[in-house]
Amino acid sequence: MKIPTPTYRCPLGRLQPETADLEAVKQRGWRDQHILVVNAADERLDFIEREFVRRIGERLYGGARHG
């Protein structure tokens, strides 16, 4: 008779944070603290809005690094 070996459950597993809904976090950050997180390639933005976001990012933080 084979008895299956019980799997060990780490006691720290219950302390891991739940997977966050990133859009909800961004929305809450904007509403509560006026912090805006925008991906310059977000398809919800039109060309002019994406270009505006890119230029603000480059002005504040320098050019994007590739590679």
N, C-alpha and C positions, 0 to 999 in steps of 0.2 A: 504494500500500500504506500503510495507516494503522497506525502503531505507537502503542499506548496509552502515555500519559504515566504514568510510575511515580508512585505517591503517596509523598509525603514522610513519613517516619516520624520523629517528634521523638525525639531521644535521651533526653529526660527522661521519656518515657512509661513506661519500665521502672521509674522511681523512684516512680510513683504508687502509693499504698497500695491493697491489695485492698479490695473492698467488705466491710465488717465486718457480721457477724451481730449486730445490736444486742441481741437477747435473750441471746446467749452472752456479750457484753460485760457486760451487767447481772448475769448469773448469776455470772460470774467476779469482778466487783466485790463482790458480796455475800459470796461464799465466801472471797475473799482478804482483803478490807479492811472487811467489814461495812458497805458503802455500799449503801443501798437506793434504787433509782430506780423510782418507781411513777407511772403515769399515773392521775390521779384518775378518769378515765372508762374505765379498763380493764374490759372486760366479764367478765373472769375473777373479778372481785370482786363480792360482793353489795352491796346498798344500804348496809348498815351499815359495811362495810369501806371503800367509796368515801367515805362521809361522814366516817369516821375519818381517812382520808388527807387529805381536803380540810381538815378542822379542824387537823390537824398542820401542813399547809402554810401555812395562814393564820396560825397562831400563830407559826411560825418566821419567815415571810417576808412577812407582811401579806396583805391581800386580793388576789384575782385581778383583773387589769386586763382590761377588755373593750374591744375597738375597735381 
